[in-house]
Amino acid sequence: MKLRITPLNFATTFFLLAAAYIWIFGAHIAGRPLESWSGTIGWIFLLFAFVVFFLDLIFRNFFAELKKLWIVELCFIALVAVIFLLVK
């Protein structure tokens, strides 16, 4: 199996690191600690990491060429960011 670095690999790593950081140091929003929500937020980031990892596997099966895979995954990340900003 050939190791291929893709944008969703970076996103999965970010979510795993964010979950670990929140479990170790706790969640803080606007300088206030959220002691009771830190575990829940950590589990949510782990769920995000799992979903992104699964999507990466799906995209790898559909797009064999690395250049097309990068383009599709970057467009997917941009689409998710735009939807997030519209909902926010």
PDB file of N, CA, C and O in Angstrom:
ATOM      1  N   MET A   1       0.844  -1.175   0.000  1.00  0.00           N
ATOM      2  CA  MET A   1       0.000   0.000   0.000  1.00  0.00           C
ATOM      3  C   MET A   1       0.895   1.246   0.000  1.00  0.00           C
ATOM      4  O   MET A   1       1.848   1.356   0.771  1.00  0.00           O
ATOM      5  N   LYS A   2       0.559   2.152  -0.871  1.00  0.00           N
ATOM      6  CA  LYS A   2       1.348   3.368  -1.031  1.00  0.00           C
ATOM      7  C   LYS A   2       0.805   4.467  -0.117  1.00  0.00           C
ATOM      8  O   LYS A   2      -0.398   4.727  -0.092  1.00  0.00           O
ATOM      9  N   LEU A   3       1.700   5.105   0.627  1.00  0.00           N
ATOM     10  CA  LEU A   3       1.307   6.189   1.516  1.00  0.00           C
ATOM     11  C   LEU A   3       1.105   7.459   0.699  1.00  0.00           C
ATOM     12  O   LEU A   3       2.013   7.920   0.007  1.00  0.00           O
ATOM     13  N   ARG A   4      -0.108   8.021   0.791  1.00  0.00           N
ATOM     14  CA  ARG A   4      -0.417   9.257   0.093  1.00  0.00           C
ATOM     15  C   ARG A   4      -0.914  10.289   1.100  1.00  0.00           C
ATOM     16  O   ARG A   4      -1.848  10.039   1.861  1.00  0.00           O
ATOM     17  N   ILE A   5      -0.277  11.434   1.086  1.00  0.00           N
ATOM     18  CA  ILE A   5      -0.676  12.537   1.961  1.00  0.00           C
ATOM     19  C   ILE A   5      -1.769  13.328   1.246  1.00  0.00           C
ATOM     20  O   ILE A   5      -1.614  13.711   0.086  1.00  0.00           O
ATOM     21  N   THR A   6      -2.877  13.568   1.951  1.00  0.00           N
ATOM     22  CA  THR A   6      -4.004  14.302   1.372  1.00  0.00           C
ATOM     23  C   THR A   6      -4.470  15.371   2.364  1.00  0.00           C
ATOM     24  O   THR A   6      -4.109  15.321   3.540  1.00  0.00           O
ATOM     25  N   PRO A   7      -5.265  16.332   1.903  1.00  0.00           N
ATOM     26  CA  PRO A   7      -5.756  17.382   2.811  1.00  0.00           C
ATOM     27  C   PRO A   7      -6.607  16.838   3.963  1.00  0.00           C
ATOM     28  O   PRO A   7      -6.567  17.377   5.069  1.00  0.00           O
ATOM     29  N   LEU A   8      -7.368  15.784   3.712  1.00  0.00           N
ATOM     30  CA  LEU A   8      -8.186  15.244   4.794  1.00  0.00           C
ATOM     31  C   LEU A   8      -7.341  14.526   5.840  1.00  0.00           C
ATOM     32  O   LEU A   8      -7.779  14.363   6.979  1.00  0.00           O
ATOM     33  N   ASN A   9      -6.125  14.091   5.468  1.00  0.00           N
ATOM     34  CA  ASN A   9      -5.205  13.555   6.481  1.00  0.00           C
ATOM     35  C   ASN A   9      -4.831  14.658   7.468  1.00  0.00           C
ATOM     36  O   ASN A   9      -4.787  14.430   8.677  1.00  0.00           O
ATOM     37  N   PHE A  10      -4.563  15.850   6.949  1.00  0.00           N
ATOM     38  CA  PHE A  10      -4.241  16.982   7.816  1.00  0.00           C
ATOM     39  C   PHE A  10      -5.431  17.341   8.709  1.00  0.00           C
ATOM     40  O   PHE A  10      -5.253  17.663   9.883  1.00  0.00           O
ATOM     41  N   ALA A  11      -6.647  17.285   8.150  1.00  0.00           N
ATOM     42  CA  ALA A  11      -7.839  17.594   8.944  1.00  0.00           C
ATOM     43  C   ALA A  11      -8.036  16.553  10.051  1.00  0.00           C
ATOM     44  O   ALA A  11      -8.379  16.907  11.179  1.00  0.00           O
ATOM     45  N   THR A  12      -7.824  15.279   9.736  1.00  0.00           N
ATOM     46  CA  THR A  12      -7.946  14.226  10.745  1.00  0.00           C
ATOM     47  C   THR A  12      -6.932  14.438  11.863  1.00  0.00           C
ATOM     48  O   THR A  12      -7.261  14.304  13.042  1.00  0.00           O
ATOM     49  N   THR A  13      -5.708  14.768  11.491  1.00  0.00           N
ATOM     50  CA  THR A  13      -4.671  15.028  12.488  1.00  0.00           C
ATOM     51  C   THR A  13      -5.038  16.221  13.365  1.00  0.00           C
ATOM     52  O   THR A  13      -4.841  16.189  14.580  1.00  0.00           O
ATOM     53  N   PHE A  14      -5.569  17.267  12.748  1.00  0.00           N
ATOM     54  CA  PHE A  14      -5.987  18.442  13.514  1.00  0.00           C
ATOM     55  C   PHE A  14      -7.059  18.077  14.532  1.00  0.00           C
ATOM     56  O   PHE A  14      -6.970  18.485  15.689  1.00  0.00           O
ATOM     57  N   PHE A  15      -8.068  17.317  14.125  1.00  0.00           N
ATOM     58  CA  PHE A  15      -9.142  16.945  15.040  1.00  0.00           C
ATOM     59  C   PHE A  15      -8.638  16.051  16.171  1.00  0.00           C
ATOM     60  O   PHE A  15      -9.078  16.193  17.312  1.00  0.00           O
ATOM     61  N   LEU A  16      -7.718  15.131  15.867  1.00  0.00           N
ATOM     62  CA  LEU A  16      -7.160  14.283  16.925  1.00  0.00           C
ATOM     63  C   LEU A  16      -6.340  15.104  17.916  1.00  0.00           C
ATOM     64  O   LEU A  16      -6.437  14.903  19.127  1.00  0.00           O
ATOM     65  N   LEU A  17      -5.530  16.033  17.396  1.00  0.00           N
ATOM     66  CA  LEU A  17      -4.745  16.890  18.283  1.00  0.00           C
ATOM     67  C   LEU A  17      -5.641  17.809  19.122  1.00  0.00           C
ATOM     68  O   LEU A  17      -5.366  18.050  20.297  1.00  0.00           O
ATOM     69  N   ALA A  18      -6.707  18.315  18.513  1.00  0.00           N
ATOM     70  CA  ALA A  18      -7.634  19.174  19.253  1.00  0.00           C
ATOM     71  C   ALA A  18      -8.322  18.392  20.367  1.00  0.00           C
ATOM     72  O   ALA A  18      -8.491  18.907  21.473  1.00  0.00           O
ATOM     73  N   ALA A  19      -8.718  17.152  20.085  1.00  0.00           N
ATOM     74  CA  ALA A  19      -9.362  16.324  21.110  1.00  0.00           C
ATOM     75  C   ALA A  19      -8.393  16.045  22.255  1.00  0.00           C
ATOM     76  O   ALA A  19      -8.768  16.129  23.425  1.00  0.00           O
ATOM     77  N   ALA A  20      -7.151  15.715  21.920  1.00  0.00           N
ATOM     78  CA  ALA A  20      -6.157  15.442  22.963  1.00  0.00           C
ATOM     79  C   ALA A  20      -5.878  16.703  23.788  1.00  0.00           C
ATOM     80  O   ALA A  20      -5.775  16.631  25.012  1.00  0.00           O
ATOM     81  N   TYR A  21      -5.756  17.842  23.131  1.00  0.00           N
ATOM     82  CA  TYR A  21      -5.505  19.107  23.837  1.00  0.00           C
ATOM     83  C   TYR A  21      -6.651  19.430  24.791  1.00  0.00           C
ATOM     84  O   TYR A  21      -6.418  19.848  25.925  1.00  0.00           O
ATOM     85  N   ILE A  22      -7.883  19.239  24.336  1.00  0.00           N
ATOM     86  CA  ILE A  22      -9.041  19.552  25.179  1.00  0.00           C
ATOM     87  C   ILE A  22      -9.110  18.607  26.372  1.00  0.00           C
ATOM     88  O   ILE A  22      -9.463  19.030  27.473  1.00  0.00           O
ATOM     89  N   TRP A  23      -8.775  17.325  26.168  1.00  0.00           N
ATOM     90  CA  TRP A  23      -8.802  16.406  27.300  1.00  0.00           C
ATOM     91  C   TRP A  23      -7.686  16.712  28.307  1.00  0.00           C
ATOM     92  O   TRP A  23      -7.870  16.543  29.513  1.00  0.00           O
ATOM     93  N   ILE A  24      -6.555  17.154  27.818  1.00  0.00           N
ATOM     94  CA  ILE A  24      -5.439  17.427  28.729  1.00  0.00           C
ATOM     95  C   ILE A  24      -5.618  18.759  29.449  1.00  0.00           C
ATOM     96  O   ILE A  24      -5.496  18.822  30.673  1.00  0.00           O
ATOM     97  N   PHE A  25      -5.907  19.824  28.700  1.00  0.00           N
ATOM     98  CA  PHE A  25      -5.955  21.169  29.280  1.00  0.00           C
ATOM     99  C   PHE A  25      -7.367  21.688  29.530  1.00  0.00           C
ATOM    100  O   PHE A  25      -7.529  22.702  30.209  1.00  0.00           O
ATOM    101  N   GLY A  26      -8.380  21.029  29.009  1.00  0.00           N
ATOM    102  CA  GLY A  26      -9.756  21.479  29.199  1.00  0.00           C
ATOM    103  C   GLY A  26     -10.152  22.493  28.141  1.00  0.00           C
ATOM    104  O   GLY A  26      -9.303  23.074  27.465  1.00  0.00           O
ATOM    105  N   ALA A  27     -11.445  22.694  28.012  1.00  0.00           N
ATOM    106  CA  ALA A  27     -11.977  23.624  27.024  1.00  0.00           C
ATOM    107  C   ALA A  27     -12.172  24.991  27.666  1.00  0.00           C
ATOM    108  O   ALA A  27     -12.668  25.096  28.788  1.00  0.00           O
ATOM    109  N   HIS A  28     -11.779  26.030  26.949  1.00  0.00           N
ATOM    110  CA  HIS A  28     -11.942  27.409  27.416  1.00  0.00           C
ATOM    111  C   HIS A  28     -12.584  28.216  26.290  1.00  0.00           C
ATOM    112  O   HIS A  28     -12.082  28.236  25.167  1.00  0.00           O
ATOM    113  N   ILE A  29     -13.671  28.866  26.591  1.00  0.00           N
ATOM    114  CA  ILE A  29     -14.328  29.739  25.614  1.00  0.00           C
ATOM    115  C   ILE A  29     -14.399  31.123  26.231  1.00  0.00           C
ATOM    116  O   ILE A  29     -14.978  31.309  27.301  1.00  0.00           O
ATOM    117  N   ALA A  30     -13.810  32.085  25.553  1.00  0.00           N
ATOM    118  CA  ALA A  30     -13.767  33.478  26.009  1.00  0.00           C
ATOM    119  C   ALA A  30     -13.135  33.590  27.395  1.00  0.00           C
ATOM    120  O   ALA A  30     -13.566  34.399  28.217  1.00  0.00           O
ATOM    121  N   GLY A  31     -12.111  32.772  27.648  1.00  0.00           N
ATOM    122  CA  GLY A  31     -11.379  32.858  28.902  1.00  0.00           C
ATOM    123  C   GLY A  31     -12.012  32.125  30.067  1.00  0.00           C
ATOM    124  O   GLY A  31     -11.396  32.002  31.126  1.00  0.00           O
ATOM    125  N   ARG A  32     -13.245  31.629  29.890  1.00  0.00           N
ATOM    126  CA  ARG A  32     -13.915  30.898  30.962  1.00  0.00           C
ATOM    127  C   ARG A  32     -13.734  29.399  30.762  1.00  0.00           C
ATOM    128  O   ARG A  32     -14.015  28.896  29.674  1.00  0.00           O
ATOM    129  N   PRO A  33     -13.280  28.681  31.759  1.00  0.00           N
ATOM    130  CA  PRO A  33     -13.136  27.228  31.601  1.00  0.00           C
ATOM    131  C   PRO A  33     -14.496  26.533  31.612  1.00  0.00           C
ATOM    132  O   PRO A  33     -15.413  26.945  32.323  1.00  0.00           O
ATOM    133  N   LEU A  34     -14.609  25.493  30.826  1.00  0.00           N
ATOM    134  CA  LEU A  34     -15.836  24.695  30.771  1.00  0.00           C
ATOM    135  C   LEU A  34     -15.521  23.302  31.309  1.00  0.00           C
ATOM    136  O   LEU A  34     -15.319  22.369  30.532  1.00  0.00           O
ATOM    137  N   GLU A  35     -15.479  23.157  32.623  1.00  0.00           N
ATOM    138  CA  GLU A  35     -15.064  21.896  33.221  1.00  0.00           C
ATOM    139  C   GLU A  35     -16.004  20.760  32.867  1.00  0.00           C
ATOM    140  O   GLU A  35     -15.547  19.657  32.567  1.00  0.00           O
ATOM    141  N   SER A  36     -17.300  21.001  32.895  1.00  0.00           N
ATOM    142  CA  SER A  36     -18.250  19.911  32.676  1.00  0.00           C
ATOM    143  C   SER A  36     -18.402  19.545  31.200  1.00  0.00           C
ATOM    144  O   SER A  36     -18.924  18.472  30.896  1.00  0.00           O
ATOM    145  N   TRP A  37     -17.969  20.390  30.286  1.00  0.00           N
ATOM    146  CA  TRP A  37     -18.145  20.125  28.867  1.00  0.00           C
ATOM    147  C   TRP A  37     -16.871  19.654  28.170  1.00  0.00           C
ATOM    148  O   TRP A  37     -16.928  19.297  26.993  1.00  0.00           O
ATOM    149  N   SER A  38     -15.742  19.638  28.840  1.00  0.00           N
ATOM    150  CA  SER A  38     -14.478  19.291  28.193  1.00  0.00           C
ATOM    151  C   SER A  38     -14.489  17.878  27.631  1.00  0.00           C
ATOM    152  O   SER A  38     -14.025  17.664  26.511  1.00  0.00           O
ATOM    153  N   GLY A  39     -14.999  16.922  28.366  1.00  0.00           N
ATOM    154  CA  GLY A  39     -15.065  15.549  27.875  1.00  0.00           C
ATOM    155  C   GLY A  39     -15.975  15.410  26.671  1.00  0.00           C
ATOM    156  O   GLY A  39     -15.644  14.711  25.713  1.00  0.00           O
ATOM    157  N   THR A  40     -17.118  16.073  26.715  1.00  0.00           N
ATOM    158  CA  THR A  40     -18.062  16.019  25.601  1.00  0.00           C
ATOM    159  C   THR A  40     -17.467  16.639  24.352  1.00  0.00           C
ATOM    160  O   THR A  40     -17.591  16.080  23.262  1.00  0.00           O
ATOM    161  N   ILE A  41     -16.828  17.775  24.495  1.00  0.00           N
ATOM    162  CA  ILE A  41     -16.212  18.433  23.339  1.00  0.00           C
ATOM    163  C   ILE A  41     -15.083  17.583  22.786  1.00  0.00           C
ATOM    164  O   ILE A  41     -14.906  17.519  21.570  1.00  0.00           O
ATOM    165  N   GLY A  42     -14.318  16.929  23.644  1.00  0.00           N
ATOM    166  CA  GLY A  42     -13.264  16.026  23.187  1.00  0.00           C
ATOM    167  C   GLY A  42     -13.828  14.862  22.382  1.00  0.00           C
ATOM    168  O   GLY A  42     -13.277  14.501  21.342  1.00  0.00           O
ATOM    169  N   TRP A  43     -14.935  14.266  22.861  1.00  0.00           N
ATOM    170  CA  TRP A  43     -15.568  13.172  22.114  1.00  0.00           C
ATOM    171  C   TRP A  43     -16.120  13.652  20.773  1.00  0.00           C
ATOM    172  O   TRP A  43     -16.083  12.910  19.791  1.00  0.00           O
ATOM    173  N   ILE A  44     -16.625  14.872  20.720  1.00  0.00           N
ATOM    174  CA  ILE A  44     -17.131  15.419  19.448  1.00  0.00           C
ATOM    175  C   ILE A  44     -15.989  15.563  18.447  1.00  0.00           C
ATOM    176  O   ILE A  44     -16.156  15.249  17.268  1.00  0.00           O
ATOM    177  N   PHE A  45     -14.825  16.039  18.909  1.00  0.00           N
ATOM    178  CA  PHE A  45     -13.679  16.148  18.010  1.00  0.00           C
ATOM    179  C   PHE A  45     -13.202  14.773  17.553  1.00  0.00           C
ATOM    180  O   PHE A  45     -12.764  14.627  16.412  1.00  0.00           O
ATOM    181  N   LEU A  46     -13.277  13.773  18.410  1.00  0.00           N
ATOM    182  CA  LEU A  46     -12.936  12.411  17.983  1.00  0.00           C
ATOM    183  C   LEU A  46     -13.918  11.895  16.941  1.00  0.00           C
ATOM    184  O   LEU A  46     -13.521  11.211  15.998  1.00  0.00           O
ATOM    185  N   LEU A  47     -15.202  12.221  17.107  1.00  0.00           N
ATOM    186  CA  LEU A  47     -16.199  11.837  16.102  1.00  0.00           C
ATOM    187  C   LEU A  47     -15.902  12.523  14.774  1.00  0.00           C
ATOM    188  O   LEU A  47     -15.974  11.885  13.724  1.00  0.00           O
ATOM    189  N   PHE A  48     -15.570  13.806  14.803  1.00  0.00           N
ATOM    190  CA  PHE A  48     -15.192  14.516  13.583  1.00  0.00           C
ATOM    191  C   PHE A  48     -13.994  13.852  12.911  1.00  0.00           C
ATOM    192  O   PHE A  48     -13.979  13.687  11.691  1.00  0.00           O
ATOM    193  N   ALA A  49     -12.989  13.472  13.704  1.00  0.00           N
ATOM    194  CA  ALA A  49     -11.795  12.823  13.150  1.00  0.00           C
ATOM    195  C   ALA A  49     -12.160  11.512  12.472  1.00  0.00           C
ATOM    196  O   ALA A  49     -11.644  11.207  11.397  1.00  0.00           O
ATOM    197  N   PHE A  50     -13.047  10.730  13.091  1.00  0.00           N
ATOM    198  CA  PHE A  50     -13.462   9.462  12.489  1.00  0.00           C
ATOM    199  C   PHE A  50     -14.213   9.677  11.183  1.00  0.00           C
ATOM    200  O   PHE A  50     -13.975   8.970  10.203  1.00  0.00           O
ATOM    201  N   VAL A  51     -15.117  10.649  11.165  1.00  0.00           N
ATOM    202  CA  VAL A  51     -15.889  10.935   9.947  1.00  0.00           C
ATOM    203  C   VAL A  51     -14.969  11.412   8.828  1.00  0.00           C
ATOM    204  O   VAL A  51     -15.116  10.978   7.686  1.00  0.00           O
ATOM    205  N   VAL A  52     -14.037  12.286   9.133  1.00  0.00           N
ATOM    206  CA  VAL A  52     -13.110  12.797   8.114  1.00  0.00           C
ATOM    207  C   VAL A  52     -12.210  11.670   7.602  1.00  0.00           C
ATOM    208  O   VAL A  52     -11.934  11.599   6.404  1.00  0.00           O
ATOM    209  N   PHE A  53     -11.749  10.788   8.496  1.00  0.00           N
ATOM    210  CA  PHE A  53     -10.943   9.649   8.084  1.00  0.00           C
ATOM    211  C   PHE A  53     -11.726   8.736   7.150  1.00  0.00           C
ATOM    212  O   PHE A  53     -11.191   8.264   6.146  1.00  0.00           O
ATOM    213  N   PHE A  54     -12.982   8.487   7.475  1.00  0.00           N
ATOM    214  CA  PHE A  54     -13.837   7.641   6.632  1.00  0.00           C
ATOM    215  C   PHE A  54     -14.076   8.290   5.265  1.00  0.00           C
ATOM    216  O   PHE A  54     -14.052   7.603   4.244  1.00  0.00           O
ATOM    217  N   LEU A  55     -14.305   9.604   5.239  1.00  0.00           N
ATOM    218  CA  LEU A  55     -14.478  10.310   3.968  1.00  0.00           C
ATOM    219  C   LEU A  55     -13.207  10.256   3.126  1.00  0.00           C
ATOM    220  O   LEU A  55     -13.275  10.150   1.901  1.00  0.00           O
ATOM    221  N   ASP A  56     -12.060  10.328   3.774  1.00  0.00           N
ATOM    222  CA  ASP A  56     -10.792  10.220   3.060  1.00  0.00           C
ATOM    223  C   ASP A  56     -10.680   8.860   2.384  1.00  0.00           C
ATOM    224  O   ASP A  56     -10.248   8.772   1.235  1.00  0.00           O
ATOM    225  N   LEU A  57     -11.065   7.805   3.083  1.00  0.00           N
ATOM    226  CA  LEU A  57     -11.030   6.468   2.479  1.00  0.00           C
ATOM    227  C   LEU A  57     -11.979   6.366   1.287  1.00  0.00           C
ATOM    228  O   LEU A  57     -11.645   5.759   0.270  1.00  0.00           O
ATOM    229  N   ILE A  58     -13.151   6.958   1.418  1.00  0.00           N
ATOM    230  CA  ILE A  58     -14.118   6.931   0.313  1.00  0.00           C
ATOM    231  C   ILE A  58     -13.575   7.685  -0.892  1.00  0.00           C
ATOM    232  O   ILE A  58     -13.646   7.188  -2.016  1.00  0.00           O
ATOM    233  N   PHE A  59     -13.037   8.872  -0.672  1.00  0.00           N
ATOM    234  CA  PHE A  59     -12.486   9.648  -1.783  1.00  0.00           C
ATOM    235  C   PHE A  59     -11.304   8.932  -2.429  1.00  0.00           C
ATOM    236  O   PHE A  59     -11.140   9.008  -3.647  1.00  0.00           O
ATOM    237  N   ARG A  60     -10.489   8.247  -1.657  1.00  0.00           N
ATOM    238  CA  ARG A  60      -9.352   7.507  -2.217  1.00  0.00           C
ATOM    239  C   ARG A  60      -9.816   6.391  -3.142  1.00  0.00           C
ATOM    240  O   ARG A  60      -9.150   6.092  -4.133  1.00  0.00           O
ATOM    241  N   ASN A  61     -10.952   5.773  -2.830  1.00  0.00           N
ATOM    242  CA  ASN A  61     -11.469   4.707  -3.688  1.00  0.00           C
ATOM    243  C   ASN A  61     -12.039   5.250  -4.990  1.00  0.00           C
ATOM    244  O   ASN A  61     -11.951   4.586  -6.023  1.00  0.00           O
ATOM    245  N   PHE A  62     -12.615   6.431  -4.962  1.00  0.00           N
ATOM    246  CA  PHE A  62     -13.221   6.994  -6.164  1.00  0.00           C
ATOM    247  C   PHE A  62     -12.217   7.693  -7.075  1.00  0.00           C
ATOM    248  O   PHE A  62     -12.396   7.697  -8.293  1.00  0.00           O
ATOM    249  N   PHE A  63     -11.174   8.280  -6.513  1.00  0.00           N
ATOM    250  CA  PHE A  63     -10.205   9.045  -7.305  1.00  0.00           C
ATOM    251  C   PHE A  63      -8.812   8.441  -7.110  1.00  0.00           C
ATOM    252  O   PHE A  63      -8.166   8.641  -6.082  1.00  0.00           O
ATOM    253  N   ALA A  64      -8.374   7.705  -8.118  1.00  0.00           N
ATOM    254  CA  ALA A  64      -7.086   7.004  -8.027  1.00  0.00           C
ATOM    255  C   ALA A  64      -5.907   7.953  -8.229  1.00  0.00           C
ATOM    256  O   ALA A  64      -4.855   7.773  -7.616  1.00  0.00           O
ATOM    257  N   GLU A  65      -6.075   8.948  -9.076  1.00  0.00           N
ATOM    258  CA  GLU A  65      -4.981   9.883  -9.359  1.00  0.00           C
ATOM    259  C   GLU A  65      -4.855  10.892  -8.214  1.00  0.00           C
ATOM    260  O   GLU A  65      -5.846  11.466  -7.763  1.00  0.00           O
ATOM    261  N   LEU A  66      -3.621  11.093  -7.755  1.00  0.00           N
ATOM    262  CA  LEU A  66      -3.385  11.928  -6.577  1.00  0.00           C
ATOM    263  C   LEU A  66      -3.766  13.387  -6.810  1.00  0.00           C
ATOM    264  O   LEU A  66      -4.275  14.041  -5.899  1.00  0.00           O
ATOM    265  N   LYS A  67      -3.530  13.904  -8.005  1.00  0.00           N
ATOM    266  CA  LYS A  67      -3.854  15.307  -8.291  1.00  0.00           C
ATOM    267  C   LYS A  67      -5.368  15.540  -8.207  1.00  0.00           C
ATOM    268  O   LYS A  67      -5.814  16.524  -7.617  1.00  0.00           O
ATOM    269  N   LYS A  68      -6.146  14.640  -8.793  1.00  0.00           N
ATOM    270  CA  LYS A  68      -7.607  14.774  -8.730  1.00  0.00           C
ATOM    271  C   LYS A  68      -8.104  14.623  -7.296  1.00  0.00           C
ATOM    272  O   LYS A  68      -9.037  15.308  -6.877  1.00  0.00           O
ATOM    273  N   LEU A  69      -7.474  13.722  -6.550  1.00  0.00           N
ATOM    274  CA  LEU A  69      -7.862  13.519  -5.160  1.00  0.00           C
ATOM    275  C   LEU A  69      -7.641  14.795  -4.350  1.00  0.00           C
ATOM    276  O   LEU A  69      -8.500  15.181  -3.557  1.00  0.00           O
ATOM    277  N   TRP A  70      -6.499  15.447  -4.543  1.00  0.00           N
ATOM    278  CA  TRP A  70      -6.221  16.706  -3.841  1.00  0.00           C
ATOM    279  C   TRP A  70      -7.249  17.772  -4.206  1.00  0.00           C
ATOM    280  O   TRP A  70      -7.739  18.482  -3.328  1.00  0.00           O
ATOM    281  N   ILE A  71      -7.578  17.891  -5.481  1.00  0.00           N
ATOM    282  CA  ILE A  71      -8.540  18.907  -5.925  1.00  0.00           C
ATOM    283  C   ILE A  71      -9.909  18.650  -5.307  1.00  0.00           C
ATOM    284  O   ILE A  71     -10.552  19.575  -4.812  1.00  0.00           O
ATOM    285  N   VAL A  72     -10.360  17.389  -5.335  1.00  0.00           N
ATOM    286  CA  VAL A  72     -11.681  17.057  -4.790  1.00  0.00           C
ATOM    287  C   VAL A  72     -11.717  17.294  -3.287  1.00  0.00           C
ATOM    288  O   VAL A  72     -12.687  17.849  -2.771  1.00  0.00           O
ATOM    289  N   GLU A  73     -10.674  16.883  -2.581  1.00  0.00           N
ATOM    290  CA  GLU A  73     -10.677  17.059  -1.132  1.00  0.00           C
ATOM    291  C   GLU A  73     -10.564  18.528  -0.731  1.00  0.00           C
ATOM    292  O   GLU A  73     -11.191  18.946   0.242  1.00  0.00           O
ATOM    293  N   LEU A  74      -9.782  19.310  -1.457  1.00  0.00           N
ATOM    294  CA  LEU A  74      -9.718  20.746  -1.156  1.00  0.00           C
ATOM    295  C   LEU A  74     -11.049  21.434  -1.439  1.00  0.00           C
ATOM    296  O   LEU A  74     -11.461  22.321  -0.691  1.00  0.00           O
ATOM    297  N   CYS A  75     -11.727  21.028  -2.523  1.00  0.00           N
ATOM    298  CA  CYS A  75     -13.055  21.583  -2.806  1.00  0.00           C
ATOM    299  C   CYS A  75     -14.053  21.178  -1.726  1.00  0.00           C
ATOM    300  O   CYS A  75     -14.909  21.975  -1.343  1.00  0.00           O
ATOM    301  N   PHE A  76     -13.951  19.949  -1.236  1.00  0.00           N
ATOM    302  CA  PHE A  76     -14.829  19.497  -0.153  1.00  0.00           C
ATOM    303  C   PHE A  76     -14.591  20.320   1.111  1.00  0.00           C
ATOM    304  O   PHE A  76     -15.547  20.737   1.765  1.00  0.00           O
ATOM    305  N   ILE A  77     -13.338  20.556   1.459  1.00  0.00           N
ATOM    306  CA  ILE A  77     -13.021  21.355   2.648  1.00  0.00           C
ATOM    307  C   ILE A  77     -13.530  22.783   2.483  1.00  0.00           C
ATOM    308  O   ILE A  77     -14.066  23.362   3.428  1.00  0.00           O
ATOM    309  N   ALA A  78     -13.367  23.358   1.289  1.00  0.00           N
ATOM    310  CA  ALA A  78     -13.870  24.712   1.033  1.00  0.00           C
ATOM    311  C   ALA A  78     -15.392  24.757   1.133  1.00  0.00           C
ATOM    312  O   ALA A  78     -15.948  25.707   1.683  1.00  0.00           O
ATOM    313  N   LEU A  79     -16.064  23.744   0.608  1.00  0.00           N
ATOM    314  CA  LEU A  79     -17.524  23.691   0.686  1.00  0.00           C
ATOM    315  C   LEU A  79     -17.996  23.600   2.131  1.00  0.00           C
ATOM    316  O   LEU A  79     -18.951  24.277   2.512  1.00  0.00           O
ATOM    317  N   VAL A  80     -17.348  22.782   2.930  1.00  0.00           N
ATOM    318  CA  VAL A  80     -17.717  22.654   4.340  1.00  0.00           C
ATOM    319  C   VAL A  80     -17.474  23.976   5.066  1.00  0.00           C
ATOM    320  O   VAL A  80     -18.286  24.377   5.900  1.00  0.00           O
ATOM    321  N   ALA A  81     -16.370  24.656   4.762  1.00  0.00           N
ATOM    322  CA  ALA A  81     -16.085  25.945   5.399  1.00  0.00           C
ATOM    323  C   ALA A  81     -17.135  26.988   5.027  1.00  0.00           C
ATOM    324  O   ALA A  81     -17.572  27.757   5.884  1.00  0.00           O
ATOM    325  N   VAL A  82     -17.543  27.023   3.759  1.00  0.00           N
ATOM    326  CA  VAL A  82     -18.563  27.988   3.327  1.00  0.00           C
ATOM    327  C   VAL A  82     -19.897  27.686   4.011  1.00  0.00           C
ATOM    328  O   VAL A  82     -20.574  28.603   4.476  1.00  0.00           O
ATOM    329  N   ILE A  83     -20.276  26.413   4.073  1.00  0.00           N
ATOM    330  CA  ILE A  83     -21.539  26.056   4.740  1.00  0.00           C
ATOM    331  C   ILE A  83     -21.459  26.421   6.226  1.00  0.00           C
ATOM    332  O   ILE A  83     -22.427  26.935   6.787  1.00  0.00           O
ATOM    333  N   PHE A  84     -20.321  26.160   6.864  1.00  0.00           N
ATOM    334  CA  PHE A  84     -20.161  26.521   8.279  1.00  0.00           C
ATOM    335  C   PHE A  84     -20.333  28.020   8.486  1.00  0.00           C
ATOM    336  O   PHE A  84     -21.012  28.449   9.418  1.00  0.00           O
ATOM    337  N   LEU A  85     -19.717  28.817   7.614  1.00  0.00           N
ATOM    338  CA  LEU A  85     -19.823  30.270   7.757  1.00  0.00           C
ATOM    339  C   LEU A  85     -21.232  30.765   7.470  1.00  0.00           C
ATOM    340  O   LEU A  85     -21.680  31.726   8.095  1.00  0.00           O
ATOM    341  N   LEU A  86     -21.943  30.134   6.540  1.00  0.00           N
ATOM    342  CA  LEU A  86     -23.324  30.532   6.258  1.00  0.00           C
ATOM    343  C   LEU A  86     -24.237  30.192   7.426  1.00  0.00           C
ATOM    344  O   LEU A  86     -25.124  30.974   7.769  1.00  0.00           O
ATOM    345  N   VAL A  87     -24.031  29.045   8.032  1.00  0.00           N
ATOM    346  CA  VAL A  87     -24.868  28.652   9.162  1.00  0.00           C
ATOM    347  C   VAL A  87     -24.555  29.498  10.392  1.00  0.00           C
ATOM    348  O   VAL A  87     -25.449  29.849  11.162  1.00  0.00           O
ATOM    349  N   LYS A  88     -23.289  29.815  10.564  1.00  0.00           N
ATOM    350  CA  LYS A  88     -22.880  30.606  11.723  1.00  0.00           C
ATOM    351  C   LYS A  88     -23.454  31.996  11.612  1.00  0.00           C
ATOM    352  O   LYS A  88     -23.230  32.829  12.490  1.00  0.00           O
TER     353      LYS A  88
END
